[in-house]
Amino acid sequence: MAEEKVDQTEKAAKKGKKKWPIVVGVLAVVIAAAGAGFWVWHGTPGFCSAICHTPMDAYVETYVDGTHDKYGNELTDESAQNAMMARMHGQMGTADCLACHVPTLSEQITEGMHWVTGNYEVLGTTSMGNTILDSKTLTQLTAARGGTADEFCLNESCHNMTRDDLITATADLSDVRNPHVPQHGENDCGVCHKGHAQSVNYCSTCHNDAPIPEGWLTAAEAAQIQVIK
């Protein structure tokens, strides 16, 4: 009888040992699937508004809905909606949030801590009741990843060209004014091309003959409406 009990105990132990690799394998698959799912969600507008609800809602709405800019101004015309670069790229299916806002771990940890503690500066609350942040330059938006302002837009994944290529591509505007020729020094793309508000031809600040693309604003118009009211 004693020998039978020892034999049964040994068999049970062996069965238990055989199950461990299966359990570990299943857990590994579950964790990997959850991680992959989280990473996919991490690149969507839903992640931005769900995790950082207070300061991100206005920006997500410009990407997903497009009927208002981040300041709360109503945009009923499709050309005006598509003058917001986030909306236009979203509609074209060419970019999600992280395609432009390329994350770095250190930056995300810092931003996460700022959000948890409420240690971040805001511009104010819009007419839609959304809180928005102070605008950042492209130099600020690319600093954490060690990039330049130009690389926010001009890179292999997005607009794969140089400044000179861009000037050539818009040479047909030279009769009226080519905004990409740096007569007064180089400005970063974000000076004219706005992500979450209507884009603005900065040249119109001084030049009345500066061409205004459909849906865009003059500098004077932007100064009046792209503010917290």
C-alpha positions in Angstrom: 0.0 0.0 0.0 2.8 2.4 0.9 4.5 1.7 -2.5 1.2 2.5 -4.3 0.8 5.8 -2.5 4.4 6.8 -3.3 3.8 5.8 -7.0 0.6 7.9 -7.1 2.3 10.9 -5.5 5.1 10.7 -8.1 2.6 10.5 -10.9 0.7 13.6 -9.6 3.9 15.5 -9.2 4.9 14.7 -12.8 1.4 15.8 -14.1 1.8 19.1 -12.2 5.2 19.6 -13.8 3.8 19.0 -17.2 1.0 21.6 -16.7 3.4 24.4 -15.7 4.7 25.0 -19.3 1.2 25.1 -20.5 0.1 27.6 -17.9 3.1 29.8 -18.5 2.6 29.6 -22.3 -1.1 30.6 -22.0 -0.2 33.5 -19.7 2.5 34.7 -22.1 0.0 34.7 -25.0 -2.6 36.6 -22.9 0.0 39.2 -21.8 1.3 39.6 -25.4 -2.2 40.0 -26.8 -3.1 42.5 -24.1 0.1 44.4 -24.7 -0.4 44.4 -28.5 -4.0 45.6 -28.0 -2.9 48.3 -25.6 -0.3 49.5 -28.1 -2.8 49.7 -30.9 -5.2 51.6 -28.7 -2.3 53.8 -27.5 -2.1 55.3 -31.0 -5.8 56.2 -31.3 -7.6 59.4 -30.4 -9.7 57.4 -27.9 -6.6 56.7 -25.8 -5.7 60.4 -25.6 -9.1 61.5 -24.4 -9.6 58.5 -22.1 -6.3 58.8 -20.3 -5.9 62.6 -20.4 -9.6 63.6 -20.5 -9.3 67.2 -19.3 -6.7 68.7 -21.7 -7.1 66.4 -24.7 -10.9 66.4 -25.5 -10.8 69.5 -27.7 -7.9 68.2 -29.8 -9.5 64.7 -30.2 -12.7 66.4 -31.4 -10.9 68.3 -34.2 -9.5 65.0 -35.4 -12.6 62.8 -35.1 -15.5 65.2 -35.7 -14.0 68.4 -37.2 -17.1 70.6 -36.7 -15.2 72.9 -34.3 -11.6 73.9 -33.9 -9.8 73.6 -30.6 -10.9 77.1 -29.6 -14.5 76.1 -30.0 -15.2 78.0 -33.3 -17.8 76.2 -35.4 -16.6 75.1 -38.8 -19.6 74.3 -41.1 -17.6 74.3 -44.3 -15.7 71.1 -45.3 -12.8 73.2 -46.6 -12.5 75.0 -43.3 -12.5 71.6 -41.5 -9.8 70.3 -43.7 -7.7 73.4 -43.1 -7.0 71.8 -39.8 -4.1 69.4 -40.5 -5.2 66.9 -37.9 -8.7 66.6 -39.5 -7.3 66.4 -43.0 -4.8 63.7 -42.3 -7.3 61.8 -40.3 -9.9 61.9 -43.1 -7.2 60.8 -45.6 -6.3 57.9 -43.3 -2.7 58.8 -43.5 -2.0 59.6 -39.8 -3.2 58.9 -36.3 -2.1 60.9 -33.2 1.2 59.2 -32.8 2.2 59.6 -36.4 2.7 63.3 -35.7 3.2 63.2 -31.9 5.9 60.6 -31.9 6.2 59.4 -28.3 9.4 58.9 -26.2 9.2 57.0 -22.9 10.7 59.8 -20.9 8.4 62.4 -22.4 5.3 60.2 -21.7 6.3 59.5 -18.1 6.8 63.3 -17.6 3.5 64.2 -19.2 1.8 61.4 -17.2 3.1 62.8 -14.0 2.1 66.3 -14.9 -1.4 65.1 -15.7 -1.8 63.1 -12.5 -0.6 66.0 -10.3 -2.3 68.7 -12.4 1.1 70.4 -13.0 0.5 71.7 -16.5 -0.3 75.2 -17.8 -3.6 75.7 -19.7 -4.6 78.5 -22.1 -8.1 78.5 -20.7 -11.6 77.0 -21.3 -13.3 77.3 -24.7 -16.9 78.2 -25.4 -17.5 74.4 -25.8 -16.4 73.9 -22.2 -13.1 72.2 -23.1 -9.8 73.1 -21.5 -6.9 73.7 -24.0 -3.2 74.0 -23.5 -0.8 76.7 -24.6 0.3 76.1 -28.2 3.7 74.6 -28.8 6.1 75.3 -31.6 7.3 72.4 -33.7 10.7 72.8 -32.1 9.1 72.1 -28.8 7.1 69.2 -30.1 10.2 67.4 -31.5 12.7 68.3 -28.8 12.2 65.1 -26.7 13.0 62.8 -29.7 16.0 64.9 -30.7 14.4 66.1 -33.9 14.2 69.4 -35.7 11.1 71.5 -36.4 11.2 70.5 -40.0 11.3 66.8 -39.2 7.8 67.1 -37.7 6.4 67.2 -41.2 9.4 66.6 -43.6 10.4 63.0 -42.9 10.4 59.6 -44.6 7.1 58.6 -43.1 5.2 61.8 -44.0 6.3 64.4 -46.5 9.6 62.9 -47.8 11.2 66.0 -49.1 13.7 68.7 -48.3 13.0 72.5 -47.9 14.4 73.0 -51.4 12.0 70.3 -52.8 9.1 72.1 -51.1 10.1 75.4 -52.7 10.2 73.8 -56.1 6.9 72.0 -55.6 5.2 75.3 -54.9 7.0 77.3 -57.6 3.7 78.0 -59.4 2.8 80.3 -56.5 5.8 82.6 -57.3 3.7 85.0 -59.4 1.7 86.0 -56.3 4.0 84.9 -53.5 5.7 81.6 -52.7 5.3 81.1 -49.0 8.1 78.6 -48.9 10.8 80.9 -50.1 12.5 82.2 -47.0 12.8 85.9 -47.9 12.6 86.8 -44.2 14.3 83.8 -42.7 12.8 80.3 -42.3 9.6 79.7 -40.3 8.7 76.2 -39.2 5.7 74.6 -40.9 3.4 75.1 -38.0 3.5 78.9 -38.4 1.0 78.4 -41.3 -0.1 74.8 -41.1 -2.2 74.4 -37.9 -3.0 71.0 -36.5 -6.1 71.7 -34.5 -7.3 75.0 -35.9 -7.7 76.5 -39.4 -4.4 77.0 -41.1 -3.2 80.6 -41.6 -1.1 82.2 -44.4 1.4 84.0 -42.2 2.6 86.0 -45.2 -0.7 87.9 -45.0 0.5 89.5 -41.8 2.3 92.0 -44.1 1.3 91.2 -47.7 -2.2 91.9 -48.8 -1.6 89.9 -52.0 -0.7 86.7 -50.2 -2.8 83.9 -51.6 -5.3 82.4 -49.0 -6.1 78.7 -49.8 -9.8 77.7 -49.5 -10.8 77.2 -45.9 -7.7 79.0 -44.6 -7.6 82.3 -42.7 -5.6 85.5 -43.1 -3.4 86.5 -40.2 -5.9 89.2 -39.2 -8.8 86.7 -39.2 -6.8 84.3 -37.1 -6.0 86.9 -34.5 -9.7 87.6 -34.0 -11.0 84.1 -33.7 -8.2 81.8 -32.7 -8.3 82.9 -29.1 -10.1 82.0 -25.8 -13.3 84.1 -25.7 
